[in-house]
Amino acid sequence: MGMRDSFGKGHNPSAYGGKIGYGIFHLLIRLTGPVPAYLLLAFILPYYLLIRSSARKSTYYYLRHRFPDQGRIRRFLTSTCYMYQFGKVLIDQAAMGILDKNRFWVEFPGQENLYSMAQKKRGMVLLTTHAGNWQTAMSTMDNLETKVNLLFNISNHEGRHFFDLSGQRDRFHFIPPSGFLGGMVEATNALNAGEVVAIMGDRAWGAKTMEMEFLGGNAAFPITPYYLVAVTGADLIVLLTVRTGKLSFAIGVKYISNDQDWTQMPREEVVKTLLRRYVVYLEEYLEKNPYMWFNFFDFWSTNKKEDNIKNMEKGVKN
């Protein structure tokens, strides 16, 4: 089991807009809705494809694995489509915070079951992913009737996320991954109190990772969600969203921990088993939605370190 501390380096195209650029799109959405913003995006996209080519090249880390047989020209065209889809997702993300909620259509067939599970107060880890608009799922947590914690560094995205644009940041409690022991102690206490903790399954934020075969290569995934399940016995639910049209989304729900008592198993075995289930589910999702996963760094870096799960145990007790 290979592990590493960081999630790698790359160029996230969403970081190029700046406050002025985001402000223009936000104003356009507020005044005219999302469609003119989609059109403006189409005019701006060639700049990032041809002049700010680092943005385009950052898409190749993923696209080379998802479409390994593509030549240079075809990959360029694929990257164009991919970046445009990403831009539309960012516009939708902003629109969710700016516009009236009734303007959105969200298909969430597993919603009632998710809510009923949360009422059991066993603790719930919601495993989110940079797939589609993951904040769509967070916007549906109104009726969960339990505290929702996000292990997420919101300060790095000040003013850009649904939480800020909708004025509803207070609905969630943010646990900074840069905090003491990566927020593990606070997250563990929240789960033991029967609360919900949402964590990214494809971004480590400096936490320990485990390598798992993913799209034909070894990729490093964070182990925090699975370790929390091993320690607390909380339920583990994967939420994967997909953009289905203008202001239209679907949320897939996968209960991957089942009703097994994971606290009675060796923690390394728990991590491996649950991580593998998540990776399989993510690969199935990407088979159907190849342009809906947004990671722009070398997820398949071969840097390895020795097993180090015990370091996490220093701040977490049974």
C-alpha positions as CSV (number, residue, x, y, z in Angstrom):
1,M,0.0,0.0,0.0
2,G,1.8,3.2,-1.2
3,M,0.9,6.5,0.4
4,R,1.9,10.1,-0.1
5,D,1.2,13.4,1.7
6,S,0.2,15.8,-1.1
7,F,-2.2,15.7,-4.0
8,G,0.3,16.8,-6.6
9,K,0.7,19.9,-8.6
10,G,-1.3,21.2,-11.5
11,H,-3.1,24.1,-13.0
12,N,-6.8,24.3,-12.2
13,P,-8.5,26.3,-15.0
14,S,-11.0,27.6,-12.5
15,A,-8.2,29.6,-10.9
16,Y,-7.5,31.7,-14.0
17,G,-10.7,33.9,-13.9
18,G,-9.8,36.1,-11.0
19,K,-12.2,38.3,-9.0
20,I,-13.0,40.5,-11.9
21,G,-13.7,37.7,-14.3
22,Y,-15.9,35.9,-11.8
23,G,-17.7,39.1,-11.0
24,I,-18.6,39.7,-14.7
25,F,-20.1,36.2,-14.9
26,H,-22.0,36.6,-11.6
27,L,-23.4,39.9,-12.8
28,L,-24.4,38.5,-16.1
29,I,-26.2,35.5,-14.4
30,R,-27.9,37.8,-12.0
31,L,-29.2,40.1,-14.8
32,T,-29.9,37.7,-17.6
33,G,-29.7,34.1,-16.4
34,P,-27.1,31.4,-17.3
35,V,-27.6,31.2,-21.1
36,P,-25.7,34.5,-22.0
37,A,-23.0,33.3,-19.6
38,Y,-22.6,30.1,-21.6
39,L,-22.3,32.2,-24.7
40,L,-19.6,34.4,-23.2
41,L,-17.8,31.3,-22.1
42,A,-17.7,30.1,-25.7
43,F,-16.0,33.3,-26.8
44,I,-13.4,33.2,-23.9
45,L,-12.6,29.5,-24.3
46,P,-10.2,29.9,-27.3
47,Y,-8.0,32.2,-25.2
48,Y,-7.4,29.4,-22.6
49,L,-7.0,26.7,-25.3
50,L,-4.5,28.6,-27.5
51,I,-2.8,31.4,-25.5
52,R,-3.1,30.3,-21.8
53,S,-2.2,26.7,-22.9
54,S,-1.3,25.6,-19.4
55,A,-5.0,25.3,-18.7
56,R,-5.5,23.0,-21.7
57,K,-2.5,21.0,-20.9
58,S,-3.7,20.4,-17.3
59,T,-6.7,18.5,-18.7
60,Y,-4.4,16.0,-20.4
61,Y,-3.5,14.2,-17.1
62,Y,-7.0,12.8,-17.0
63,L,-7.8,12.7,-20.7
64,R,-4.8,10.5,-21.5
65,H,-6.1,7.9,-19.0
66,R,-9.7,8.2,-20.0
67,F,-9.0,8.2,-23.8
68,P,-5.6,6.5,-24.1
69,D,-5.8,5.9,-27.9
70,Q,-6.4,9.5,-29.0
71,G,-3.9,11.3,-31.1
72,R,-2.8,14.9,-30.7
73,I,-5.6,16.5,-32.8
74,R,-8.4,14.4,-31.4
75,R,-7.1,15.1,-27.8
76,F,-7.1,18.8,-28.5
77,L,-10.8,18.6,-29.6
78,T,-11.6,16.4,-26.6
79,S,-9.9,19.0,-24.3
80,T,-12.0,21.7,-25.9
81,C,-15.2,19.9,-25.2
82,Y,-14.0,19.0,-21.7
83,M,-13.1,22.6,-20.7
84,Y,-16.4,23.9,-22.1
85,Q,-18.3,21.4,-19.9
86,F,-16.2,22.4,-16.9
87,G,-17.0,26.1,-17.6
88,K,-20.7,25.4,-17.8
89,V,-20.5,23.5,-14.5
90,L,-18.8,26.6,-12.9
91,I,-21.6,28.8,-14.3
92,D,-24.3,26.5,-13.0
93,Q,-22.5,26.4,-9.6
94,A,-22.7,30.2,-9.4
95,A,-26.2,30.3,-10.7
96,M,-27.3,27.9,-7.9
97,G,-26.3,30.5,-5.4
98,I,-27.5,33.6,-7.3
99,L,-30.8,32.5,-8.8
100,D,-34.1,31.3,-7.2
101,K,-33.9,27.7,-6.3
102,N,-37.2,27.0,-8.1
103,R,-35.4,27.5,-11.4
104,F,-33.4,24.3,-11.0
105,W,-34.3,20.7,-11.7
106,V,-32.6,18.2,-9.5
107,E,-33.2,14.5,-9.9
108,F,-32.3,12.8,-6.6
109,P,-33.9,9.3,-6.5
110,G,-32.1,8.3,-3.3
111,Q,-32.9,11.4,-1.3
112,E,-35.6,10.0,1.0
113,N,-33.5,6.9,1.8
114,L,-30.5,9.2,2.6
115,Y,-32.6,11.3,4.9
116,S,-34.0,8.3,6.7
117,M,-30.5,6.9,7.3
118,A,-29.3,10.2,8.7
119,Q,-32.1,10.1,11.3
120,K,-30.6,6.9,12.7
121,K,-27.9,9.1,14.2
122,R,-25.1,6.5,13.5
123,G,-23.0,9.2,11.9
124,M,-22.7,9.5,8.1
125,V,-19.8,10.1,5.9
126,L,-20.9,11.7,2.6
127,L,-18.2,11.0,0.0
128,T,-18.3,13.7,-2.6
129,T,-16.2,14.0,-5.7
130,H,-15.2,16.7,-8.2
131,A,-17.8,15.2,-10.6
132,G,-20.5,17.3,-12.2
133,N,-21.5,20.0,-9.8
134,W,-20.9,18.4,-6.4
135,Q,-22.4,21.4,-4.6
136,T,-25.7,20.4,-6.1
137,A,-25.8,17.6,-3.6
138,M,-25.0,20.0,-0.8
139,S,-27.8,22.3,-1.8
140,T,-30.3,19.5,-1.2
141,M,-29.4,19.0,2.5
142,D,-32.1,21.3,3.8
143,N,-34.3,18.5,5.1
144,L,-31.5,16.4,6.5
145,E,-32.4,17.6,10.1
146,T,-28.9,17.0,11.4
147,K,-25.8,19.0,11.4
148,V,-23.7,18.8,8.2
149,N,-20.0,19.3,8.5
150,L,-17.7,19.8,5.4
151,L,-14.1,18.8,5.6
152,F,-13.2,21.4,3.0
153,N,-10.9,24.4,2.8
154,I,-13.5,27.0,1.9
155,S,-11.1,29.9,2.5
156,N,-9.3,29.0,-0.8
157,H,-12.5,29.7,-2.7
158,E,-13.8,32.8,-1.0
159,G,-16.8,34.3,-2.7
160,R,-17.0,31.7,-5.6
161,H,-18.9,28.8,-4.2
162,F,-22.6,28.2,-3.8
163,F,-22.2,28.6,0.0
164,D,-21.2,32.3,-0.3
165,L,-23.3,33.3,-3.4
166,S,-26.5,32.0,-1.8
167,G,-25.7,33.5,1.6
168,Q,-26.1,30.1,3.2
169,R,-22.6,29.4,4.4
170,D,-24.0,29.2,8.0
171,R,-26.0,26.2,7.1
172,F,-22.8,24.2,7.1
173,H,-19.9,23.8,9.5
174,F,-16.6,23.8,7.8
175,I,-13.7,21.7,9.2
176,P,-10.4,23.0,7.7
177,P,-8.2,20.2,6.4
178,S,-5.2,22.4,7.4
179,G,-6.3,22.2,11.0
180,F,-5.0,19.9,13.8
181,L,-4.4,16.4,12.4
182,G,-6.1,17.4,9.2
183,G,-9.4,17.9,11.0
184,M,-9.6,14.2,12.0
185,V,-10.4,14.8,15.6
186,E,-13.2,17.2,14.9
187,A,-14.7,15.0,12.2
188,T,-14.5,11.9,14.4
189,N,-16.3,13.8,17.2
190,A,-19.0,14.9,14.8
191,L,-19.6,11.4,13.6
192,N,-19.7,10.0,17.1
193,A,-22.4,12.6,17.8
194,G,-24.5,11.3,14.9
195,E,-23.8,14.1,12.6
196,V,-22.9,14.2,8.9
197,V,-19.4,14.8,7.6
198,A,-18.9,15.4,3.8
199,I,-15.5,14.7,2.4
200,M,-13.9,14.8,-1.0
201,G,-13.0,11.3,-2.2
202,D,-10.6,12.5,-4.9
203,R,-8.7,15.3,-3.2
204,A,-6.3,14.7,-0.3
205,W,-5.7,18.3,0.9
206,G,-2.4,17.0,2.3
207,A,-3.9,14.0,4.1
208,K,-2.5,10.5,3.7
209,T,-3.3,8.6,0.6
210,M,-3.4,5.0,-0.7
211,E,-2.6,4.0,-4.3
212,M,-5.3,2.2,-6.2
213,E,-5.6,1.2,-9.8
214,F,-7.8,3.7,-11.5
215,L,-8.3,4.1,-15.3
216,G,-5.3,1.9,-16.1
217,G,-2.8,3.4,-13.7
218,N,-2.0,3.7,-10.0
219,A,-3.6,6.8,-8.5
220,A,-3.3,8.2,-5.0
221,F,-6.7,8.6,-3.2
222,P,-7.2,10.0,0.3
223,I,-7.9,7.5,3.0
224,T,-9.6,9.8,5.5
225,P,-13.2,8.9,4.7
226,Y,-12.6,5.2,5.1
227,Y,-10.5,5.6,8.2
228,L,-13.3,7.6,9.8
229,V,-15.7,4.7,9.0
230,A,-13.3,2.2,10.5
231,V,-13.0,4.3,13.7
232,T,-16.6,5.4,14.2
233,G,-18.7,2.8,12.4
234,A,-20.5,5.5,10.5
235,D,-22.4,4.9,7.3
236,L,-20.5,5.7,4.1
237,I,-22.5,7.1,1.2
238,V,-21.1,8.2,-2.2
239,L,-22.8,11.1,-4.0
240,L,-21.9,11.6,-7.7
241,T,-23.6,14.4,-9.6
242,V,-24.0,14.8,-13.3
243,R,-25.0,17.9,-15.3
244,T,-28.0,16.8,-17.5
245,G,-28.8,20.2,-19.1
246,K,-29.3,23.9,-18.4
247,L,-29.8,24.2,-14.6
248,S,-30.6,20.5,-14.6
249,F,-28.7,17.9,-12.5
250,A,-29.0,14.3,-11.4
251,I,-27.5,13.0,-8.1
252,G,-26.5,9.3,-7.8
253,V,-26.4,7.7,-4.4
254,K,-24.3,4.6,-3.5
255,Y,-24.3,3.1,-0.1
256,I,-21.0,1.3,-0.1
257,S,-20.5,0.5,3.6
258,N,-23.7,-1.5,3.8
259,D,-24.7,-2.6,7.4
260,Q,-21.3,-4.2,8.2
261,D,-19.6,-3.4,11.5
262,W,-16.3,-2.0,10.1
263,T,-15.0,-1.2,13.6
264,Q,-14.4,-4.9,14.2
265,M,-12.0,-5.3,11.2
266,P,-8.4,-4.3,10.8
267,R,-8.3,-0.7,9.7
268,E,-6.0,-1.2,6.8
269,E,-8.4,-3.8,5.4
270,V,-11.4,-1.5,5.9
271,V,-9.6,1.3,4.0
272,K,-8.6,-1.0,1.1
273,T,-12.1,-2.5,0.8
274,L,-14.1,0.7,0.9
275,L,-11.7,2.6,-1.3
276,R,-11.9,-0.1,-3.9
277,R,-15.7,0.1,-3.9
278,Y,-15.5,3.9,-4.3
279,V,-13.0,3.6,-7.2
280,V,-15.1,1.0,-9.0
281,Y,-18.2,3.2,-8.7
282,L,-16.2,6.3,-9.9
283,E,-15.0,4.3,-13.0
284,E,-18.5,3.2,-13.8
285,Y,-19.6,6.9,-13.6
286,L,-16.8,8.0,-15.9
287,E,-17.7,5.3,-18.4
288,K,-21.1,7.0,-18.8
289,N,-20.0,10.6,-18.1
290,P,-16.4,11.1,-19.4
291,Y,-16.5,14.9,-19.3
292,M,-17.9,15.2,-15.8
293,W,-14.8,14.6,-13.6
294,F,-12.7,17.7,-12.9
295,N,-9.2,17.1,-11.6
296,F,-6.4,19.1,-13.2
297,F,-3.2,17.6,-11.7
298,D,-1.2,14.4,-12.1
299,F,-3.5,12.1,-10.2
300,W,-1.3,9.2,-11.3
301,S,2.0,10.4,-9.9
302,T,4.2,7.4,-9.0
303,N,5.7,9.0,-5.9
304,K,5.3,6.6,-3.0
305,K,5.8,6.5,0.8
306,E,5.6,3.8,3.3
307,D,2.4,2.9,5.1
308,N,1.6,5.5,7.7
309,I,-2.0,5.0,8.9
310,K,-0.8,4.8,12.5
311,N,0.1,8.5,12.4
312,M,-3.6,9.3,12.1
313,E,-4.4,7.2,15.1
314,K,-2.5,9.5,17.4
315,G,-5.3,12.0,17.3
316,V,-8.2,9.5,17.1
317,K,-9.2,7.0,19.8
318,N,-11.8,4.2,19.7
